[in-house]
Amino acid sequence: DSGVTQTPKHLITATGQRVTLRCSPRSGDLSVYWYQQSLDQGLQFLIQYYNGEERAKGNILERFSAQQFPDLHSELNLSSLELGDSALYFCASSEGANREQYFGPGTRLTVT
Amino acid sequence: ELKVEQNPLFLSMQEGKNYTIYCNYSTTSDRLYWYRQDPGKSLESLFVLLSNGAVKQEGRLMASLDTKARLSTLHITAAVHDLSATYFCAVKETSGSRLTFGEGTQLTVNP
């Protein structure tokens, strides 16, 4: 158990819908990262927050957005969902920007 | 843009045999990770390699890093069935914190 929690574990929704994935980092970790794992794209970095501020952006679609709240938990919002958004979404956290990242259990999103 | 390539992508081994997984990357990095992933599960950190010539061992797995060649290897000694999983290398660029992952090597150890 890494200490990173993600909810929900599974999510099934229809195309065109909007969902929110939630991540609670390890106690004391200020950085939160979101990654997407799909059969087509493999594991890819989406976005990073550090202490509430966006720090880096990767291959994140405009339909996706994220934020980190004052209590350091983070949410990833996915809208206008398409079949290709079906994937495993991981959150990771680290103490600082250059420290080891610890991965949560993931949220499996299925878009039908 | 940093590119990370692993090979082989699929590896079927007999128990008791040795094999090596290779991870090549395209730009300078200050750390490299190896992760294990079981089907449908999260990523389990195996090794963190920080410097040229670094070698780390845990059980039947040994990882090494050659920063000049931009190459890391994960060596499996006397494979056992429990090692069956997908192994990823991930590279952190010198600037920034994001990890760029290889495609993963799906390892199957047959009795």
Backbone of each chain as ProteinMPNN parsed JSONL, in Angstrom:
{"seq_chain_A": "DSGVTQTPKHLITATGQRVTLRCSPRSGDLSVYWYQQSLDQGLQFLIQYYNGEERAKGNILERFSAQQFPDLHSELNLSSLELGDSALYFCASSEGANREQYFGPGTRLTVT", "coords_chain_A": {"N_chain_A": [[0.839, -1.194, 0.0], [0.743, 2.065, -1.056], [-0.024, 4.386, 0.175], [-1.282, 6.333, -1.213], [-4.471, 7.241, -2.185], [-7.242, 6.498, -4.305], [-10.346, 7.323, -5.736], [-13.316, 6.789, -7.693], [-12.83, 3.162, -7.695], [-13.634, 1.834, -9.94], [-15.33, 2.911, -12.868], [-18.063, 3.26, -14.878], [-19.371, 4.656, -17.713], [-21.253, 6.619, -20.101], [-20.7, 7.659, -23.529], [-20.02, 11.116, -24.094], [-20.575, 11.968, -21.55], [-19.598, 13.341, -18.291], [-17.035, 12.97, -15.894], [-15.55, 12.735, -12.607], [-12.491, 12.127, -11.152], [-10.883, 11.207, -8.165], [-8.138, 11.932, -6.008], [-6.156, 11.271, -3.205], [-3.224, 12.314, -1.815], [-0.182, 10.865, -0.36], [0.376, 11.367, 3.123], [1.746, 14.462, 3.788], [2.895, 14.77, 1.291], [3.423, 17.037, -1.33], [3.285, 17.209, -4.051], [1.318, 16.188, -6.804], [0.578, 13.899, -9.33], [-0.878, 13.011, -12.447], [-1.51, 10.18, -14.431], [-2.19, 8.395, -17.428], [-3.14, 5.181, -18.476], [-3.411, 3.32, -21.257], [-4.34, 0.92, -23.795], [-3.679, 1.777, -26.326], [-1.97, 4.057, -26.044], [-0.178, 3.482, -24.073], [1.531, 4.108, -20.987], [1.126, 7.327, -19.959], [2.087, 10.611, -19.033], [-0.034, 13.062, -17.656], [-0.604, 15.499, -16.122], [0.781, 17.693, -13.621], [0.608, 18.837, -10.276], [1.72, 21.098, -7.783], [1.564, 21.808, -4.533], [-0.913, 23.069, -4.873], [-0.591, 24.494, -7.202], [-0.452, 24.415, -10.762], [2.111, 22.601, -12.266], [3.345, 21.2, -14.353], [2.512, 20.153, -17.661], [1.371, 17.489, -19.627], [0.489, 15.209, -22.122], [-2.304, 16.046, -22.123], [-5.698, 16.19, -22.859], [-7.805, 18.841, -24.109], [-10.356, 18.54, -23.206], [-10.049, 17.545, -20.743], [-9.42, 18.351, -17.347], [-7.768, 19.48, -14.369], [-7.319, 19.895, -10.832], [-5.777, 20.968, -7.768], [-6.518, 20.941, -4.423], [-6.697, 23.056, -1.398], [-6.347, 21.232, 0.743], [-4.688, 19.461, -0.377], [-5.621, 17.279, -1.82], [-6.488, 15.979, -5.042], [-8.317, 16.437, -8.078], [-9.354, 15.002, -11.117], [-10.934, 15.97, -13.93], [-12.942, 14.762, -16.452], [-14.423, 15.368, -19.491], [-17.075, 15.333, -21.978], [-16.888, 12.65, -22.834], [-15.237, 10.092, -24.693], [-15.095, 6.958, -26.497], [-12.431, 6.233, -26.661], [-11.322, 7.249, -24.372], [-11.413, 5.424, -22.448], [-9.622, 3.85, -19.987], [-6.976, 3.184, -17.606], [-6.542, 5.249, -14.924], [-4.03, 6.733, -13.19], [-2.994, 8.161, -10.148], [-0.249, 9.778, -8.702], [1.959, 10.583, -5.997], [4.391, 12.784, -4.528], [6.944, 13.83, -2.246], [8.385, 16.132, -2.82], [9.227, 18.087, -5.715], [11.195, 16.634, -7.059], [11.355, 14.158, -5.975], [10.862, 10.604, -5.257], [8.048, 9.127, -6.877], [4.962, 7.913, -5.724], [2.587, 5.545, -6.478], [-0.962, 5.458, -6.765], [-3.791, 3.135, -6.491], [-5.252, 3.328, -8.798], [-7.904, 4.297, -11.087], [-10.261, 2.672, -12.916], [-11.611, 3.493, -15.881], [-14.365, 3.041, -17.894], [-15.783, 3.704, -20.926], [-18.804, 3.61, -22.536]], "CA_chain_A": [[0.0, 0.0, 0.0], [1.612, 3.235, -1.213], [-0.517, 5.52, 0.945], [-2.053, 7.18, -2.127], [-5.796, 6.655, -2.398], [-7.99, 7.009, -5.46], [-11.746, 6.898, -5.829], [-13.684, 5.404, -7.384], [-11.94, 2.153, -8.277], [-14.164, 1.553, -11.273], [-16.343, 3.863, -13.311], [-18.595, 2.958, -16.208], [-20.228, 5.763, -18.103], [-21.564, 6.657, -21.529], [-20.048, 8.722, -24.3], [-20.595, 12.441, -23.911], [-20.731, 12.293, -20.14], [-18.483, 13.961, -17.557], [-16.73, 12.272, -14.645], [-14.488, 13.296, -11.766], [-11.666, 11.161, -10.439], [-10.328, 11.867, -6.988], [-6.876, 11.388, -5.506], [-5.594, 11.809, -1.964], [-1.803, 11.946, -1.783], [0.379, 10.437, 0.921], [0.478, 12.438, 4.1], [2.959, 15.263, 3.677], [3.331, 14.972, -0.092], [2.884, 18.262, -1.905], [3.14, 17.054, -5.502], [0.399, 15.17, -7.312], [0.723, 13.662, -10.766], [-1.881, 12.139, -13.069], [-1.053, 9.419, -15.583], [-3.215, 7.579, -18.093], [-2.616, 3.959, -19.079], [-4.351, 2.736, -22.21], [-3.713, -0.039, -24.7], [-3.149, 2.506, -27.486], [-0.947, 5.062, -25.745], [0.704, 3.071, -22.984], [1.461, 4.923, -19.768], [1.6, 8.659, -20.286], [1.912, 11.683, -18.058], [-1.055, 14.037, -18.025], [-0.455, 16.809, -15.505], [1.343, 17.71, -12.275], [0.37, 19.969, -9.397], [2.58, 21.191, -6.609], [1.018, 22.702, -3.501], [-2.051, 23.808, -5.395], [-0.303, 25.176, -8.467], [-0.086, 23.557, -11.877], [3.562, 22.669, -12.438], [3.727, 20.684, -15.675], [1.433, 19.566, -18.436], [1.8, 16.538, -20.637], [-0.462, 14.979, -23.211], [-3.657, 16.117, -21.579], [-6.644, 16.745, -23.812], [-8.505, 20.049, -23.647], [-11.586, 18.087, -22.527], [-9.671, 17.118, -19.399], [-8.856, 19.406, -16.496], [-7.459, 18.993, -13.033], [-6.966, 20.897, -9.843], [-5.348, 20.492, -6.452], [-7.203, 21.758, -3.432], [-5.854, 23.429, -0.256], [-5.983, 20.077, 1.58], [-3.743, 18.76, -1.263], [-6.191, 16.26, -2.676], [-6.595, 16.447, -6.42], [-9.387, 15.883, -8.888], [-9.187, 15.023, -12.568], [-12.247, 16.046, -14.553], [-12.948, 14.336, -17.844], [-15.73, 15.72, -20.028], [-17.38, 14.924, -23.361], [-16.127, 11.411, -22.916], [-15.239, 9.297, -25.917], [-14.723, 5.559, -26.248], [-10.976, 6.179, -26.518], [-10.895, 7.699, -23.043], [-11.387, 4.256, -21.564], [-8.226, 3.651, -19.574], [-6.683, 3.171, -16.179], [-5.982, 6.55, -14.573], [-3.259, 6.664, -11.956], [-2.489, 9.331, -9.471], [0.966, 9.531, -7.927], [2.345, 11.755, -5.214], [5.773, 12.818, -4.046], [7.192, 14.822, -1.204], [8.788, 17.348, -3.505], [9.17, 17.982, -7.17], [12.168, 15.695, -7.619], [11.438, 12.961, -5.151], [10.211, 9.439, -5.835], [6.594, 9.178, -6.967], [4.273, 6.728, -5.237], [1.387, 5.437, -7.293], [-2.199, 4.954, -6.197], [-4.298, 1.888, -7.092], [-5.831, 3.601, -10.104], [-9.343, 4.267, -11.382], [-10.505, 2.131, -14.263], [-12.744, 4.16, -16.54], [-14.887, 2.407, -19.101], [-16.763, 4.546, -21.615], [-19.564, 2.729, -23.439]], "C_chain_A": [[0.881, 1.254, 0.0], [1.205, 4.393, -0.315], [-1.281, 6.521, 0.098], [-3.403, 6.498, -2.351], [-6.48, 7.316, -3.585], [-9.41, 6.465, -5.394], [-12.365, 7.474, -7.078], [-12.666, 4.428, -7.976], [-12.343, 1.858, -9.713], [-15.243, 2.575, -11.589], [-16.766, 3.463, -14.71], [-19.57, 4.06, -16.559], [-20.396, 5.766, -19.623], [-20.806, 7.782, -22.216], [-20.793, 10.033, -24.103], [-20.731, 12.885, -22.481], [-19.469, 12.926, -19.559], [-18.293, 13.202, -16.257], [-15.619, 13.002, -13.903], [-13.801, 12.175, -11.027], [-10.962, 11.889, -9.306], [-9.079, 11.149, -6.505], [-6.505, 12.071, -4.205], [-4.149, 11.377, -1.862], [-1.391, 11.388, -0.424], [0.475, 11.639, 1.843], [1.811, 13.169, 3.935], [3.44, 15.509, 2.26], [2.633, 16.19, -0.688], [2.605, 18.15, -3.401], [2.175, 15.928, -5.839], [0.547, 15.099, -8.831], [-0.441, 12.786, -11.222], [-1.283, 11.493, -14.308], [-2.233, 8.622, -16.131], [-2.538, 6.348, -18.682], [-3.688, 3.36, -19.973], [-3.592, 1.793, -23.129], [-3.042, 0.689, -25.867], [-1.916, 3.333, -27.156], [0.05, 4.625, -24.691], [0.477, 3.951, -21.767], [1.969, 6.308, -20.101], [1.199, 9.668, -19.213], [0.866, 12.674, -18.552], [-0.748, 15.42, -17.448], [0.106, 16.654, -14.096], [0.918, 18.978, -11.55], [1.336, 19.913, -8.227], [1.978, 22.245, -5.687], [-0.058, 23.629, -4.075], [-1.836, 24.477, -6.742], [0.02, 24.16, -9.56], [1.399, 23.72, -12.154], [3.997, 22.21, -13.822], [2.524, 20.048, -16.334], [2.016, 18.622, -19.456], [0.76, 16.425, -21.725], [-1.896, 14.964, -22.714], [-4.572, 16.824, -22.562], [-7.324, 17.982, -23.229], [-9.794, 19.705, -22.923], [-11.313, 17.666, -21.087], [-9.141, 18.325, -18.631], [-8.61, 18.821, -15.119], [-7.27, 20.174, -12.105], [-6.508, 20.208, -8.567], [-5.876, 21.477, -5.417], [-6.287, 22.088, -2.246], [-5.489, 22.259, 0.652], [-5.091, 19.094, 0.818], [-4.352, 17.607, -2.042], [-6.388, 16.852, -4.062], [-7.772, 15.762, -7.111], [-9.043, 16.037, -10.365], [-10.588, 14.958, -13.182], [-12.133, 15.709, -16.036], [-14.332, 14.606, -18.407], [-15.851, 15.299, -21.492], [-16.672, 13.617, -23.694], [-16.332, 10.682, -24.232], [-14.797, 7.872, -25.573], [-13.223, 5.439, -25.966], [-10.45, 6.68, -25.192], [-10.896, 6.562, -22.036], [-9.943, 3.905, -21.254], [-8.177, 3.478, -18.071], [-5.999, 4.504, -15.875], [-5.318, 6.43, -13.206], [-2.957, 8.057, -11.448], [-1.218, 8.9, -8.736], [1.253, 10.77, -7.093], [3.8, 11.645, -4.805], [5.916, 13.968, -3.067], [7.53, 16.174, -1.82], [8.825, 17.092, -4.978], [10.114, 16.924, -7.725], [12.336, 14.442, -6.789], [10.648, 11.817, -5.783], [8.699, 9.578, -5.798], [6.014, 7.849, -6.513], [2.895, 6.689, -5.889], [0.207, 4.891, -6.493], [-2.685, 3.722, -6.941], [-4.947, 2.086, -8.457], [-7.346, 3.6, -10.104], [-9.498, 3.74, -12.798], [-11.777, 2.76, -14.811], [-13.105, 3.398, -17.803], [-15.965, 3.298, -19.685], [-17.476, 3.69, -22.654], [-20.415, 3.53, -24.417]], "O_chain_A": [[1.66, 1.479, 0.926], [2.008, 5.292, -0.067], [-1.867, 7.462, 0.633], [-3.459, 5.311, -2.672], [-6.325, 8.511, -3.837], [-9.639, 5.308, -5.044], [-11.975, 8.564, -7.497], [-11.745, 4.84, -8.681], [-11.496, 1.659, -10.584], [-15.967, 3.039, -10.708], [-15.938, 3.34, -15.613], [-20.486, 4.361, -15.794], [-19.746, 4.996, -20.331], [-20.336, 8.724, -21.577], [-22.016, 10.064, -23.964], [-20.979, 14.062, -22.219], [-18.435, 13.034, -20.218], [-19.263, 12.833, -15.595], [-14.857, 13.774, -14.484], [-14.446, 11.369, -10.355], [-10.506, 13.023, -9.457], [-8.975, 9.924, -6.582], [-6.532, 13.297, -4.106], [-3.871, 10.178, -1.825], [-2.158, 11.436, 0.538], [0.635, 12.775, 1.399], [2.874, 12.548, 3.943], [4.3, 16.362, 2.038], [1.419, 16.352, -0.568], [1.795, 18.897, -3.95], [2.212, 14.856, -5.236], [0.63, 16.12, -9.513], [-0.922, 11.931, -10.478], [-0.64, 12.152, -15.125], [-3.142, 8.232, -15.398], [-1.487, 6.454, -19.313], [-4.744, 2.942, -19.499], [-2.367, 1.854, -23.233], [-1.981, 0.281, -26.34], [-0.932, 3.316, -27.896], [1.029, 5.328, -24.439], [-0.618, 4.468, -21.547], [3.127, 6.461, -20.488], [0.14, 9.58, -18.592], [0.875, 13.075, -19.716], [-0.645, 16.397, -18.19], [-0.071, 15.617, -13.457], [0.872, 20.058, -12.139], [1.714, 18.843, -7.75], [1.9, 23.424, -6.033], [-0.088, 24.824, -3.782], [-2.783, 24.971, -7.355], [0.691, 23.16, -9.305], [1.895, 24.841, -12.265], [4.924, 22.777, -14.4], [1.645, 19.487, -15.678], [3.036, 18.917, -20.078], [0.216, 17.426, -22.19], [-2.61, 13.974, -22.874], [-4.265, 17.916, -23.039], [-7.405, 18.145, -22.011], [-10.277, 20.494, -22.11], [-12.242, 17.456, -20.307], [-8.496, 19.206, -19.2], [-9.178, 17.792, -14.756], [-7.084, 21.308, -12.546], [-6.805, 19.039, -8.32], [-5.694, 22.689, -5.536], [-5.227, 21.481, -2.095], [-4.428, 22.28, 1.276], [-4.781, 18.015, 1.323], [-3.66, 17.001, -2.861], [-6.446, 18.07, -4.231], [-8.159, 14.648, -6.757], [-8.515, 17.061, -10.797], [-11.326, 13.997, -12.968], [-11.336, 16.295, -16.768], [-15.322, 14.123, -17.858], [-14.865, 14.958, -22.145], [-15.962, 13.503, -24.693], [-17.423, 10.655, -24.801], [-14.214, 7.616, -24.519], [-12.804, 4.637, -25.132], [-9.259, 6.553, -24.91], [-10.435, 6.721, -20.905], [-9.139, 3.688, -22.16], [-9.179, 3.605, -17.368], [-4.994, 4.846, -16.498], [-5.951, 6.076, -12.211], [-2.703, 8.989, -12.21], [-1.137, 7.788, -8.215], [0.837, 11.875, -7.444], [4.365, 10.553, -4.745], [5.14, 14.923, -3.057], [7.029, 17.215, -1.396], [8.491, 16.001, -5.44], [9.838, 16.366, -8.786], [13.348, 13.748, -6.892], [9.871, 12.022, -6.715], [8.132, 10.077, -4.826], [6.518, 6.786, -6.877], [2.144, 7.664, -5.858], [0.354, 3.993, -5.663], [-2.064, 3.304, -7.918], [-5.167, 1.121, -9.189], [-7.988, 2.992, -9.247], [-8.941, 4.288, -13.749], [-12.867, 2.576, -14.271], [-12.26, 3.146, -18.663], [-16.948, 3.614, -19.015], [-16.844, 3.116, -23.54], [-21.116, 2.949, -25.245]]}, "seq_chain_B": "ELKVEQNPLFLSMQEGKNYTIYCNYSTTSDRLYWYRQDPGKSLESLFVLLSNGAVKQEGRLMASLDTKARLSTLHITAAVHDLSATYFCAVKETSGSRLTFGEGTQLTVNP", "coords_chain_B": {"N_chain_B": [[12.032, 15.86, -27.386], [11.678, 13.464, -24.878], [12.293, 10.059, -25.382], [11.567, 6.703, -24.626], [12.56, 3.444, -24.861], [11.822, 0.057, -24.648], [13.011, -3.273, -24.735], [12.894, -6.836, -24.844], [9.399, -6.573, -25.912], [7.707, -8.587, -25.299], [8.212, -11.482, -23.413], [8.885, -14.767, -22.977], [9.729, -17.146, -20.733], [11.54, -19.978, -19.47], [11.278, -21.495, -16.282], [13.993, -21.042, -14.053], [15.797, -20.091, -15.895], [17.929, -17.41, -17.193], [17.588, -13.947, -18.013], [17.591, -10.764, -19.778], [16.197, -7.526, -19.693], [15.991, -4.629, -21.656], [16.405, -1.073, -21.562], [16.308, 1.808, -23.264], [17.003, 5.295, -23.549], [16.436, 8.682, -24.673], [17.392, 11.275, -23.988], [19.256, 13.317, -21.62], [19.161, 12.263, -18.219], [18.297, 12.296, -14.732], [17.459, 10.358, -13.079], [16.319, 6.978, -13.019], [13.713, 4.627, -13.112], [12.534, 1.36, -12.258], [9.587, -0.489, -12.581], [7.12, -2.789, -11.478], [4.178, -4.309, -12.734], [1.251, -5.98, -12.042], [-1.491, -7.662, -13.646], [-4.126, -5.384, -14.121], [-3.486, -4.025, -11.848], [-1.733, -1.645, -9.672], [1.341, 0.257, -10.019], [4.312, -1.065, -8.905], [7.109, -0.039, -7.247], [10.361, -1.01, -8.049], [13.18, -0.488, -8.371], [15.304, 2.374, -7.985], [17.46, 4.242, -9.851], [20.23, 6.269, -9.738], [22.709, 7.22, -10.596], [25.531, 7.091, -12.877], [26.657, 3.859, -13.595], [25.364, 2.752, -11.472], [24.168, 0.006, -9.623], [21.681, -2.161, -8.601], [20.262, -4.678, -6.519], [17.702, -7.017, -5.892], [16.6, -9.81, -4.59], [15.931, -12.017, -7.166], [16.235, -10.173, -9.134], [18.141, -7.722, -10.827], [19.218, -4.463, -11.378], [20.751, -2.096, -13.555], [22.575, 0.865, -14.531], [23.689, 2.811, -17.205], [24.648, 5.815, -17.871], [26.004, 7.111, -19.844], [25.68, 5.625, -22.148], [23.013, 5.812, -22.158], [21.322, 3.775, -21.189], [19.591, 1.247, -19.479], [19.47, -1.827, -17.695], [17.522, -4.67, -16.779], [18.067, -7.435, -15.092], [17.222, -10.807, -14.917], [17.508, -13.484, -12.818], [17.59, -16.962, -12.735], [14.725, -17.497, -13.179], [11.449, -17.509, -11.709], [8.004, -18.565, -11.446], [6.512, -16.653, -10.085], [7.547, -14.243, -10.849], [6.289, -13.474, -13.12], [4.848, -10.876, -14.846], [4.26, -7.446, -15.88], [6.903, -5.361, -16.739], [8.121, -2.139, -16.333], [10.258, 0.465, -17.42], [11.018, 3.757, -16.357], [11.746, 7.09, -16.996], [13.131, 10.004, -15.66], [13.484, 13.253, -16.699], [16.285, 15.55, -16.565], [15.488, 18.173, -16.112], [12.466, 19.092, -14.607], [9.746, 17.005, -13.375], [8.209, 14.983, -14.4], [7.532, 11.582, -15.339], [8.622, 9.55, -17.974], [7.52, 6.768, -19.572], [8.596, 3.516, -20.65], [7.447, 1.114, -23.116], [6.82, -1.158, -21.791], [7.514, -4.503, -20.701], [6.203, -7.565, -21.136], [6.369, -10.214, -19.143], [6.435, -13.681, -19.029], [6.748, -16.479, -17.101], [7.315, -19.756, -17.491], [6.514, -22.973, -16.124]], "CA_chain_B": [[11.111, 15.09, -26.564], [12.28, 12.239, -24.359], [11.716, 8.789, -25.821], [12.048, 5.565, -23.854], [12.246, 2.217, -25.587], [12.153, -1.184, -23.975], [12.928, -4.514, -25.486], [11.771, -7.088, -25.736], [8.09, -6.203, -25.387], [7.134, -9.826, -24.781], [9.285, -12.407, -23.062], [8.405, -16.012, -22.388], [10.923, -17.818, -20.216], [11.399, -21.177, -18.656], [11.771, -21.353, -14.911], [15.399, -21.38, -13.872], [16.647, -19.43, -16.899], [18.306, -16.012, -17.001], [17.328, -13.093, -19.164], [17.773, -9.332, -19.545], [15.323, -6.555, -20.352], [16.77, -3.425, -21.952], [15.667, 0.191, -21.583], [17.089, 2.888, -23.861], [16.319, 6.575, -23.511], [17.015, 9.543, -25.711], [18.017, 12.514, -23.517], [19.873, 13.162, -20.296], [18.233, 11.98, -17.136], [18.987, 12.204, -13.448], [17.06, 9.14, -12.386], [15.578, 5.982, -13.794], [12.967, 3.724, -12.253], [11.926, 0.148, -12.762], [8.351, -0.807, -11.9], [6.415, -4.024, -11.821], [2.726, -4.178, -12.722], [0.447, -7.167, -12.244], [-2.676, -7.29, -14.445], [-5.171, -4.598, -13.471], [-3.012, -3.463, -10.577], [-0.93, -0.435, -9.735], [2.767, 0.125, -10.278], [5.116, -1.324, -7.711], [8.481, 0.407, -7.489], [11.379, -2.029, -7.812], [14.493, 0.123, -8.231], [15.584, 3.744, -8.416], [18.879, 4.323, -10.22], [20.491, 7.704, -9.743], [23.983, 7.677, -11.15], [26.189, 6.21, -13.835], [27.283, 2.707, -12.975], [24.572, 2.266, -10.342], [23.664, -1.352, -9.706], [20.893, -2.522, -7.413], [19.763, -6.041, -6.597], [16.689, -7.431, -4.93], [16.204, -11.174, -4.932], [16.363, -12.514, -8.472], [16.278, -9.041, -10.059], [19.246, -6.788, -10.691], [19.103, -3.364, -12.334], [21.962, -1.297, -13.709], [22.383, 2.084, -15.312], [24.834, 3.395, -17.913], [24.113, 7.095, -18.336], [26.693, 7.531, -21.078], [25.0, 4.906, -23.229], [21.564, 6.014, -21.955], [20.829, 2.409, -21.192], [19.445, 0.523, -18.228], [19.096, -3.221, -17.873], [16.919, -5.392, -15.671], [18.486, -8.816, -15.292], [16.458, -11.783, -14.144], [18.325, -14.676, -12.584], [16.858, -18.171, -12.313], [13.339, -17.025, -13.109], [10.392, -18.315, -11.099], [6.693, -18.194, -11.961], [6.024, -15.451, -9.393], [8.059, -13.045, -11.507], [5.428, -13.152, -14.261], [4.239, -9.547, -14.674], [4.778, -6.497, -16.868], [7.944, -4.523, -16.158], [8.287, -0.847, -17.0], [11.242, 1.447, -16.988], [10.514, 5.128, -16.439], [12.879, 8.006, -16.951], [12.848, 11.389, -15.287], [14.448, 14.177, -17.293], [17.037, 16.372, -15.619], [14.61, 19.281, -15.738], [11.086, 18.645, -14.484], [9.499, 15.838, -12.527], [7.387, 13.956, -15.033], [8.155, 10.334, -15.75], [8.293, 9.028, -19.298], [7.575, 5.322, -19.445], [8.745, 2.638, -21.79], [6.213, 0.424, -23.512], [6.584, -2.284, -20.899], [7.891, -5.848, -21.124], [5.311, -8.549, -20.524], [7.168, -11.398, -18.852], [5.734, -14.898, -18.616], [7.677, -17.533, -16.714], [6.62, -21.037, -17.605], [7.105, -24.038, -15.298]], "C_chain_B": [[11.772, 13.778, -26.15], [11.548, 11.013, -24.87], [12.383, 7.669, -25.03], [11.604, 4.303, -24.57], [12.705, 1.011, -24.78], [12.173, -2.309, -24.989], [13.484, -5.656, -24.667], [10.454, -6.611, -25.124], [7.381, -7.412, -24.787], [8.281, -10.809, -24.542], [8.666, -13.614, -22.377], [9.628, -16.836, -22.0], [10.553, -19.113, -19.522], [11.879, -20.858, -17.246], [13.236, -21.764, -14.852], [16.339, -20.698, -14.842], [16.92, -17.982, -16.525], [17.938, -15.215, -18.236], [17.481, -11.637, -18.764], [16.771, -8.522, -20.35], [16.114, -5.253, -20.491], [15.866, -2.201, -22.02], [16.617, 1.273, -22.103], [16.298, 4.186, -23.786], [17.129, 7.609, -24.279], [17.667, 10.833, -25.22], [18.564, 12.308, -22.111], [18.806, 13.03, -19.226], [19.001, 11.952, -15.827], [18.456, 11.078, -12.579], [16.199, 8.268, -13.277], [14.961, 4.996, -12.832], [12.613, 2.449, -13.005], [10.708, -0.16, -11.885], [7.864, -2.176, -12.361], [4.927, -3.74, -11.764], [2.098, -5.539, -12.977], [-0.848, -6.742, -12.932], [-3.733, -6.545, -13.635], [-4.754, -3.917, -12.18], [-2.177, -2.214, -10.791], [0.536, -0.758, -10.019], [3.515, -0.026, -8.971], [6.554, -0.942, -8.026], [9.463, -0.713, -7.126], [12.729, -1.381, -7.497], [14.445, 1.59, -8.657], [17.08, 3.815, -8.665], [19.215, 5.78, -10.459], [21.75, 8.109, -10.502], [24.583, 6.631, -12.083], [26.874, 5.061, -13.096], [26.499, 2.135, -11.804], [24.084, 0.85, -10.633], [22.895, -1.635, -8.423], [20.326, -3.922, -7.617], [18.741, -6.284, -5.515], [16.216, -8.811, -5.355], [16.778, -11.594, -6.276], [16.477, -11.409, -9.521], [17.467, -8.149, -9.751], [19.123, -5.73, -11.78], [20.407, -2.593, -12.373], [21.682, -0.119, -14.622], [23.707, 2.528, -15.913], [24.335, 4.708, -18.523], [24.784, 7.568, -19.62], [26.05, 6.872, -22.3], [23.502, 5.142, -23.204], [20.843, 4.677, -22.007], [20.727, 1.88, -19.768], [19.038, -0.912, -18.545], [18.458, -3.747, -16.599], [17.207, -6.865, -15.925], [17.727, -9.738, -14.355], [17.307, -13.039, -14.041], [17.449, -15.812, -12.088], [15.382, -17.863, -12.092], [12.417, -18.036, -12.426], [9.04, -17.75, -11.559], [6.188, -16.882, -11.351], [6.538, -14.156, -10.014], [7.232, -12.651, -12.736], [4.665, -11.864, -13.986], [4.693, -8.697, -15.857], [5.745, -5.555, -16.161], [8.118, -3.271, -17.006], [9.546, -0.157, -16.501], [10.622, 2.825, -17.182], [11.674, 6.072, -16.181], [12.403, 9.394, -16.564], [13.928, 12.258, -15.932], [15.123, 15.012, -16.211], [16.212, 17.578, -15.172], [13.182, 18.764, -15.667], [10.973, 17.362, -13.684], [8.741, 14.721, -13.221], [8.217, 12.727, -15.356], [7.68, 9.975, -17.146], [8.548, 7.531, -19.256], [7.914, 4.646, -20.764], [7.439, 1.903, -22.05], [5.857, -0.73, -22.574], [7.024, -3.6, -21.531], [7.004, -6.835, -20.373], [6.074, -9.855, -20.384], [6.266, -12.541, -18.4], [6.786, -15.95, -18.314], [6.905, -18.839, -16.661], [7.308, -22.112, -16.771], [7.948, -25.002, -16.129]], "O_chain_B": [[12.352, 13.074, -26.976], [10.321, 10.94, -24.799], [13.591, 7.682, -24.796], [10.42, 4.117, -24.851], [13.835, 0.961, -24.296], [11.439, -2.29, -25.976], [14.424, -5.48, -23.891], [10.407, -6.281, -23.939], [6.558, -7.277, -23.882], [9.19, -10.943, -25.361], [8.013, -13.498, -21.34], [10.455, -17.177, -22.845], [9.429, -19.311, -19.061], [12.783, -20.044, -17.055], [13.659, -22.711, -15.516], [17.554, -20.719, -14.643], [16.25, -17.401, -15.671], [17.968, -15.724, -19.356], [17.499, -11.304, -17.579], [16.528, -8.792, -21.526], [16.811, -4.832, -19.568], [14.723, -2.274, -22.471], [17.608, 1.606, -21.452], [15.076, 4.187, -23.938], [18.328, 7.447, -24.507], [18.434, 11.44, -25.968], [18.362, 11.261, -21.496], [17.717, 13.597, -19.315], [20.19, 11.632, -15.796], [18.943, 10.863, -11.469], [15.468, 8.739, -14.149], [15.59, 4.576, -11.86], [12.419, 2.456, -14.221], [10.765, -0.108, -10.656], [8.155, -2.638, -13.464], [4.453, -3.031, -10.877], [2.371, -6.178, -13.994], [-1.26, -5.589, -12.814], [-4.178, -7.022, -12.591], [-5.575, -3.302, -11.5], [-1.942, -1.781, -11.919], [0.902, -1.914, -10.23], [3.369, 0.781, -8.052], [7.147, -1.465, -8.968], [9.399, -1.284, -6.037], [13.347, -1.689, -6.478], [13.682, 1.991, -9.537], [17.877, 3.485, -7.787], [18.578, 6.452, -11.271], [21.837, 9.233, -10.998], [24.199, 5.461, -12.078], [27.576, 5.268, -12.105], [26.914, 1.144, -11.205], [23.646, 0.542, -11.741], [23.377, -1.388, -7.318], [19.958, -4.306, -8.727], [18.883, -5.829, -4.38], [15.516, -8.959, -6.357], [17.989, -11.528, -6.485], [16.787, -11.69, -10.679], [17.768, -7.855, -8.594], [18.946, -6.052, -12.955], [21.088, -2.45, -11.357], [20.707, -0.098, -15.374], [24.72, 2.61, -15.219], [23.679, 4.707, -19.564], [24.201, 8.332, -20.389], [25.902, 7.497, -23.35], [22.792, 4.726, -24.119], [19.89, 4.483, -22.763], [21.642, 2.039, -18.96], [18.352, -1.176, -19.533], [18.801, -3.331, -15.492], [16.664, -7.466, -16.852], [17.609, -9.477, -13.158], [17.763, -13.585, -15.046], [16.669, -15.651, -11.149], [14.865, -17.956, -10.978], [12.59, -19.249, -12.553], [8.951, -16.605, -12.003], [5.517, -16.098, -12.022], [6.008, -13.083, -9.728], [7.465, -11.595, -13.323], [3.923, -11.772, -13.008], [5.422, -9.17, -16.729], [5.429, -5.015, -15.1], [8.245, -3.337, -18.229], [9.859, -0.19, -15.311], [9.797, 3.023, -18.074], [12.473, 5.872, -15.266], [11.401, 9.891, -17.077], [15.123, 12.032, -15.741], [14.61, 15.162, -15.102], [16.233, 17.956, -14.001], [12.734, 18.067, -16.577], [11.972, 16.721, -13.359], [8.64, 13.619, -12.682], [9.419, 12.805, -15.608], [6.495, 10.079, -17.462], [9.651, 7.084, -18.944], [7.569, 5.131, -21.841], [6.463, 2.047, -21.314], [4.725, -1.213, -22.571], [6.918, -3.786, -22.743], [7.047, -6.928, -19.146], [6.385, -10.518, -21.373], [5.44, -12.38, -17.501], [7.616, -16.274, -19.163], [5.964, -18.996, -15.882], [8.537, -22.164, -16.711], [8.513, -25.952, -15.587]]}, "name": "protein", "num_of_chains": 2, "seq": "DSGVTQTPKHLITATGQRVTLRCSPRSGDLSVYWYQQSLDQGLQFLIQYYNGEERAKGNILERFSAQQFPDLHSELNLSSLELGDSALYFCASSEGANREQYFGPGTRLTVTELKVEQNPLFLSMQEGKNYTIYCNYSTTSDRLYWYRQDPGKSLESLFVLLSNGAVKQEGRLMASLDTKARLSTLHITAAVHDLSATYFCAVKETSGSRLTFGEGTQLTVNP"}
